[in-house]
Structures are given as C-alpha cells and as structure tokens.
Amino acid sequence: MKKEILNCEKARSICLVETLAKLGHFPNRKSGKEAWFLSPFRSEAQASFKVSLRDNYWIDFGTFEGGNTIDLIVKLNQCSVKEALVFLSNETSGFSFQQQRIFEKETVRLEIQKVQTIQHQALLNYLKSRKIPISVAKRYCKEVWYRNKGRTFFAIGLKNQLGGWELRNKYYKTSTSPKTYSHFNKGHQNLIVVEGMFDLLSLEALLEEGLKDNDVIILNSVAFIKRIMPFLGNYKSVKLYLDNDTSGDRATEYLLESHSKSTDYRATYEGYKDANEKLML
C-alpha cells in the first residue's frame, strides 16, 4: 500500500528533537525550555544550534538561519519542500515520528474564534501585574479568543506579518501558524528591534518618550533575524533592545556586524534580563 504523504501542517508539528535524534544528532545540553546541539550543518566544538522545546523551532546561531521541521530537512537534504514531505513520510527510511507534545503548546491546532479590543478583566489584571499600561497594550495588541482541543481560551494577542498570532495570558504562552515577526511600519526613519510582545509593551512604558518617531519590529523568535534583514537598510538608525542572555547576546552581535547603522541599547535595562524585568522592579 502506498504511503500517504504528510501535509505541511502535520510535518511542521513533528518534534524537532526526535527528528534530529533519528538523524544521529543529540543535544549537548537540555533544559525545560530548550535543547542545544552541535550544528548538523557543519563541524564545530561548541554547540550553537538551539531548539525551542515550547515552539518546536530551531535556530542556528552560526548563520542565523532557523525554522520548523520542514525547513530543517530542506536544508539538510538540499531538497524542495515536496521532497522533504516525502522524506518525512517514508516509513522505509526508518522515520516514524510522534507529533510535538511538549507542554501541549502546538502552534498548528489553535482555531481563532474572535478578535476584539482588550476588555476581559483577567487580561487587564494580568497587564497590571506586569506593570503594562492598559492604553499601551490596546495600542498594539488585541483580545483573542481561540479554541484548542475542544476548549475555548482567551489571551492578549500580537498579530504577525503573515496573519498568525502570539498569544499570552497569566497561565499560557503560545502562538498560531504561520509564525513570523511583527512589523509596525509608520514610515519613520528610525527602527527599534525587540524580541517579544512584552518587550515592546515594556519599552513603550519604560522609555521617557516611549516609541515615538520609531517603527518597531518584534522578532517573536530570534530565529527570524534573517527575515528582517531586507528592511534594515530602509532606516537611518536601528536600535537593538534584545534580551540580556546568551541568545540575545548572539543576536545583537550578529545584527551589529551585519548592519552598520545598528546600535545596542540594552544598557537601558542593564542588570536585568529584559525591559519588562526592569519595569516590574
């Protein structure tokens, strides 16, 4: 009987850690949120290839390429998406993958029910607990109701450039497909780059003049740095407000080396992991 070929949605949800293991690549170290590997694309002595266990996304900090399971196979095998789907579907090659179940935070099974102005008291309380002004949150985000596994949930949502959503509430952090960066383009000559939704909201509250006279890109994952590179040349200055951690250090270094108009502004929250951590203390 002919093997049924996986569609893109199912293939994207295949666990990256299991995929890499079946290809002979195992993590050098692993935590509850991420796993670090020696890059499968080259020889190296220090692990620079990270898999987010929550988002099931990989990023190679040696080249700042990243993506999902399909992207991994396309790059490893130098093949088309169609060929990657056949490869992942082929039982004779020894592949019998389980779908990503870590934290039960898949990005492909969520169904958006409605989108509206933030008004639910639980979300308002959550914003207050993070010291985010309600007016700031309403400027950039929405209240998003969605279904997952037959249950309805609501969250603060930030829309990305492909129509997907980053979703946050007090108890849950997830996203919908397709996942990519968000870009608030108002035609300004200066650009601010941040990693996540709450970095954006916190900077608006933390900086004396907020984000006035600046466009903003929210990466939503440092895996998307290469996707934003074509936009950077359109700006006179690029201000980097990434996290004070290993990923943020590498991403900042990459952008500083890749774009001469980039400047590291993380001194704004020196001693803290990110802008929200400083805002809350």
Secondary structure, DSSP 8 states (H G I E B T S, - for coil): -------HHHHHTB-HHHHHHHTT---SEE-SSEEEE--TTS--SS--EEEETTTTEEEETTTTEEE-HHHHHHHHHT--HHHHHHHHH-GGGT----B--GGG--SSS-EEEEEE-S--HHHHHHHHHTT--HHHHHHH-EEEEEEETTEEEEEEEEE-TTS-EEEE-SS-EEE-SS---EEE--S-SEEEEESSHHHHHHHHHHSTTTTTT-EEEE-SSGGGHHHHHHHHTT-SEEEEE--SSHHHHHHHHHHHHH-TTEEE-GGGGTTSSSHHHHHH-
